[in-house]
Amino acid sequence: MKSIVENLTVSSVHLSVEVTFTEFEVHIAKSYARASAGINVPGFRRGKTPASIVNIRIGRPKVISEAIRSAIPDFFEKALVEHGLFAIGRPTFRVENYIDYQPLTFSTEINIRPAIDLPDFSEISVTVSDALVNEEDINEKLKEIQLRFAEHELSQGVIRDDEFLGSDAFASSISDFKTLIELKNDIATNLTEMKKVEQGAQARDLVLEKLMSDLDIALPEDLIEKEVNEHLARENRSEDLEHRTEVDLEVRKSLKSDYLLDVVSRSEQIHIDDAEINEYLVRTAQHFSMSPQEFADQLEKSGQIQSLMAEVARSKALAIVLSRITVREVSGKVIEL
């Protein structure tokens, strides 16, 4: 594979890529395998139909077209790595008229992410709230539990008085604990864990805000305008100037965060394995009430697999940053997340 970069502006380049037929042939074989799996030919097991019959049923040009579609993102990413570039947004590729058994040539004009000089994360310190649980917190949570229990019992025609709700019998009836003291200790433990999770979220937000404030991260204005316009169009609020300002700020913050974490990811040579991708798929699919396979198919169809991998890499990059900074509670105690 050969690739040439021509600088257009400080934040955009023209990228040309030429892929040898030998390199492209791997993707053609995969395209034939996918096509074979999708047709049923008597005498052949599904997925084992020879290429010659696939050509008759579907046509080699269609198989090649599918191979080009799936291959370009792969070779595009390799070219970016070769030249040390970070692409912004979804590029539009121009494919030269492909001649079978000849090299595949394509080009694109892309916005690129600015170079960022990363600081020494060990010199950064953020302050978060204390993970302190007091008696008032415990009693408030206990009252919530007592109220839910009393309402449930009332719906069953049973009235529970305050004396029962404050007894060991109450604790043993709703949990595995024999006494109210044990139940309250468990509540305290759970509340403490919740506060520790909140500390992690605080530290994450604070360190990102600090880095984005301290570092000079140039943003391509044309991309910002494009994303803002698309966002407002989806909401049918293109004429809402006040909301436009809000969205503009959100887009800038999101892009800065992505740029920063992408640089950390590449600097740390972060690798994403199949287990991490599957974990992300399962977790995100649940959010959209979809099966992991349905969600994965939708991502592949829309060309979002690379975006998914980028999100997983950013999460790992942020975890690395958090592991190196100093996190203190308001009380001054240094904690580990």
C-alpha positions in Angstrom: 0.0 0.0 0.0 1.2 3.5 -0.9 -0.2 6.7 0.5 0.4 10.4 -0.2 -0.6 13.3 2.0 -1.0 16.8 0.7 -1.5 19.6 3.2 -4.5 21.8 2.3 -4.7 23.9 5.5 -3.4 23.7 9.1 -6.3 21.4 9.9 -7.0 19.5 6.6 -5.2 17.3 4.1 -5.8 15.5 0.9 -5.0 11.8 1.2 -4.4 9.4 -1.7 -4.1 5.7 -1.2 -3.1 2.9 -3.7 -3.7 -0.7 -2.6 -2.0 -3.5 -4.4 -4.3 -6.2 -5.8 -2.6 -8.8 -3.5 -3.6 -6.7 -0.5 -7.1 -6.0 -1.8 -7.6 -9.7 -2.7 -8.0 -10.6 1.0 -11.1 -8.4 1.2 -12.4 -9.8 -2.1 -12.2 -13.3 -0.5 -14.1 -12.1 2.5 -16.7 -10.6 0.3 -17.2 -13.9 -1.6 -17.5 -15.6 1.8 -20.3 -13.2 2.9 -22.0 -13.6 -0.4 -21.8 -17.4 -0.3 -23.4 -17.4 3.2 -26.3 -15.4 1.9 -27.4 -17.7 -1.0 -28.7 -21.3 -1.0 -27.5 -23.5 -3.8 -28.6 -27.2 -4.0 -25.6 -29.5 -3.5 -23.6 -27.0 -1.5 -23.7 -26.2 2.2 -24.5 -22.6 3.0 -21.3 -20.6 3.0 -19.5 -23.1 0.8 -20.8 -22.1 -2.6 -17.8 -21.7 -5.1 -16.9 -18.3 -6.3 -17.8 -19.3 -9.9 -21.4 -20.0 -8.8 -21.6 -16.8 -6.7 -20.5 -14.9 -9.9 -23.5 -16.5 -11.7 -26.0 -15.8 -9.0 -24.8 -12.4 -7.8 -22.2 -11.2 -10.3 -18.5 -10.5 -9.6 -18.9 -6.7 -10.0 -21.3 -6.7 -7.0 -18.9 -8.8 -4.9 -16.0 -6.5 -5.8 -18.2 -3.4 -5.0 -18.9 -4.9 -1.6 -15.2 -5.7 -1.1 -14.3 -2.1 -1.9 -16.8 -0.8 0.6 -15.5 -2.9 3.4 -11.8 -2.6 2.5 -11.5 1.2 2.2 -12.0 2.0 6.0 -9.3 -0.5 6.8 -6.7 0.9 4.4 -7.7 4.4 5.3 -7.0 3.7 9.0 -3.6 2.2 8.1 -2.7 5.3 6.1 -3.6 7.5 9.0 -1.4 5.5 11.3 1.4 5.6 8.8 1.4 9.4 8.6 0.5 10.0 12.3 -2.8 11.6 11.5 -6.1 11.8 13.4 -9.1 12.1 11.1 -12.1 14.2 12.2 -15.6 13.3 11.1 -16.7 10.8 8.5 -14.7 11.1 5.3 -16.2 10.8 1.9 -14.1 8.6 -0.4 -13.5 9.0 -4.1 -12.7 5.7 -5.7 -11.0 5.7 -9.1 -12.6 3.6 -11.7 -11.5 0.1 -10.5 -10.2 -2.4 -13.1 -10.4 -6.0 -11.9 -7.1 -7.5 -10.8 -5.5 -4.1 -10.7 -4.6 -1.9 -7.7 -7.4 -0.2 -5.8 -7.0 3.6 -5.7 -9.0 6.0 -3.6 -8.7 9.5 -2.1 -10.4 11.8 0.3 -10.1 15.3 1.8 -10.2 15.2 5.6 -10.1 17.4 8.6 -7.3 16.4 10.9 -6.9 16.7 14.6 -4.3 19.1 15.9 -1.1 18.0 17.6 -1.4 18.1 21.4 1.6 18.2 23.7 0.5 16.0 26.6 1.5 17.1 30.1 3.0 14.9 32.8 -0.2 13.6 34.4 1.5 12.8 37.6 1.8 16.5 38.3 -1.9 17.0 38.1 -4.1 17.1 41.2 -7.9 17.4 41.6 -10.0 17.6 44.7 -13.2 15.7 45.2 -15.9 15.4 47.9 -15.2 13.3 50.9 -16.7 9.8 50.8 -18.1 10.4 54.3 -21.4 8.8 55.4 -23.0 10.2 58.5 -25.9 9.0 60.7 -28.2 11.4 59.0 -27.5 9.8 55.6 -28.1 6.4 57.0 -31.3 7.3 58.6 -32.6 9.0 55.5 -32.0 5.9 53.4 -33.5 3.7 56.1 -36.7 5.9 56.1 -36.9 5.4 52.3 -36.8 1.6 52.8 -39.3 1.7 55.7 -41.7 3.9 53.6 -41.6 1.6 50.6 -42.2 -1.4 52.9 -45.1 0.2 54.7 -46.7 1.2 51.3 -46.3 -2.3 50.0 -47.8 -3.8 53.2 -50.7 -1.3 53.1 -51.5 -2.4 49.5 -51.8 -5.9 50.9 -54.2 -4.8 53.6 -51.6 -4.8 56.4 -50.9 -1.7 58.5 -47.4 -1.5 60.1 -46.8 0.9 62.9 -43.6 2.9 63.7 -42.6 0.5 66.4 -42.4 -2.4 64.0 -40.7 -0.4 61.3 -37.9 0.5 63.9 -37.5 -3.1 65.1 -35.2 -6.0 64.5 -38.2 -7.9 63.2 -38.5 -5.3 60.4 -34.9 -5.8 59.5 -35.1 -9.6 59.4 -38.3 -9.4 57.4 -36.8 -7.4 54.5 -33.2 -8.7 54.5 -30.9 -11.5 55.7 -29.9 -9.4 58.7 -31.2 -10.3 62.1 -31.0 -6.8 63.7 -31.7 -3.2 62.7 -28.1 -2.3 63.6 -26.8 -4.9 61.0 -29.2 -3.5 58.4 -28.0 0.1 59.1 -24.3 -1.0 58.8 -25.1 -2.5 55.4 -26.8 0.7 54.4 -23.7 2.6 55.5 -21.4 0.3 53.4 -23.6 0.7 50.3 -23.7 4.5 50.7 -20.0 4.6 51.1 -19.5 2.6 47.9 -21.9 4.9 46.0 -19.9 8.0 47.2 -16.7 6.4 46.0 -18.3 5.9 42.6 -19.3 9.6 42.7 -15.7 10.5 43.5 -14.5 8.7 40.4 -17.1 10.6 38.3 -16.0 13.9 39.9 -12.3 13.2 39.3 -13.0 12.3 35.7 -14.9 15.5 35.0 -12.4 17.7 36.8 -9.3 16.3 35.1 -10.9 16.6 31.7 -12.0 20.2 32.4 -8.5 21.1 33.6 -6.8 19.5 30.6 -9.1 21.1 28.1 -8.6 24.5 29.8 -4.8 24.2 30.1 -4.1 22.8 26.7 -4.2 24.6 23.4 -6.5 22.4 21.3 -7.4 23.9 17.9 -10.8 23.0 16.5 -11.9 23.1 12.9 -14.7 25.7 12.7 -16.2 24.1 9.5 -16.7 20.8 11.3 -18.2 22.5 14.4 -20.7 24.4 12.2 -21.6 21.2 10.4 -22.3 19.3 13.6 -24.2 22.1 15.1 -26.4 22.5 12.0 -27.1 18.7 11.9 -28.0 18.6 15.6 -30.4 21.5 15.3 -31.9 20.1 12.1 -32.7 16.8 13.9 -34.5 18.8 16.6 -36.2 21.1 14.0 -34.7 24.1 15.9 -32.4 25.6 13.3 -33.7 29.1 14.0 -33.3 28.9 17.8 -30.3 31.1 18.3 -30.1 30.7 22.0 -30.1 26.9 21.7 -27.6 27.1 18.8 -25.2 28.8 21.3 -25.7 26.0 23.8 -25.2 23.2 21.2 -22.1 25.0 19.9 -20.5 24.9 23.3 -21.5 21.2 23.8 -19.9 20.3 20.4 -16.7 22.1 21.2 -16.4 20.5 24.6 -17.1 17.0 23.1 -14.6 17.4 20.3 -11.9 18.7 22.6 -12.4 15.7 24.9 -12.3 13.3 22.0 -9.2 14.8 20.5 -7.4 14.8 23.9 -8.2 11.2 24.7 -7.4 10.0 21.2 -3.9 11.5 21.6 -3.5 9.7 24.9 -4.8 6.5 23.3 -2.2 6.6 20.6 0.6 7.8 22.9 -0.1 4.9 25.2 -0.5 2.5 22.3 -3.8 1.3 23.6 -5.1 -1.9 22.1 -8.7 -3.0 22.0 -9.4 -6.7 22.1 -12.6 -8.6 21.2 -13.6 -9.1 24.8 -13.6 -5.3 25.4 -15.6 -4.7 22.3 -18.2 -7.4 23.2 -18.5 -6.0 26.7 -19.2 -2.5 25.3 -21.7 -4.0 22.8 -23.6 -5.8 25.5 -23.7 -2.8 27.8 -24.7 -0.3 25.1 -27.2 -2.6 23.5 -29.0 -2.9 26.8 -29.3 0.9 26.9 -31.1 0.8 23.5 -33.2 -2.3 24.4 -31.5 -4.3 21.6 -29.7 -7.6 21.5 -25.9 -7.3 21.2 -26.1 -8.9 17.7 -28.7 -6.5 16.5 -26.8 -3.6 17.8 -23.5 -4.9 16.2 -25.3 -5.4 12.9 -26.7 -1.9 13.0 -23.2 -0.5 13.7 -21.6 -2.4 10.9 -24.4 -1.4 8.4 -23.9 2.3 9.3 -20.1 2.1 9.3 -19.8 2.8 13.0 -17.6 0.0 14.1 -14.5 2.2 14.0 -16.4 4.8 16.1 -17.2 2.1 18.7 -13.6 1.0 18.9 -12.6 4.7 19.4 -15.0 5.1 22.3 -13.6 2.0 24.0 -10.1 3.3 23.5 -11.1 6.7 24.9 -12.5 5.0 28.0 -9.2 3.1 28.5 -7.2 6.3 27.9 -9.2 8.2 30.5 -8.6 5.4 33.0 -4.9 5.7 32.4 -5.0 9.4 33.0 -7.0 8.9 36.3 -4.5 6.3 37.4 -1.6 8.8 37.2 -3.1 12.0 38.6 -3.4 12.7 42.4 -6.9 12.7 43.7 -7.6 14.3 47.1 -10.7 14.5 49.2 -11.7 17.9 50.5 -10.3 16.8 53.9 -6.9 16.4 52.3 -6.7 12.6 52.2 -5.2 11.2 49.0 -7.3 8.4 47.5 -7.1 5.8 44.8 -9.9 5.4 42.4 
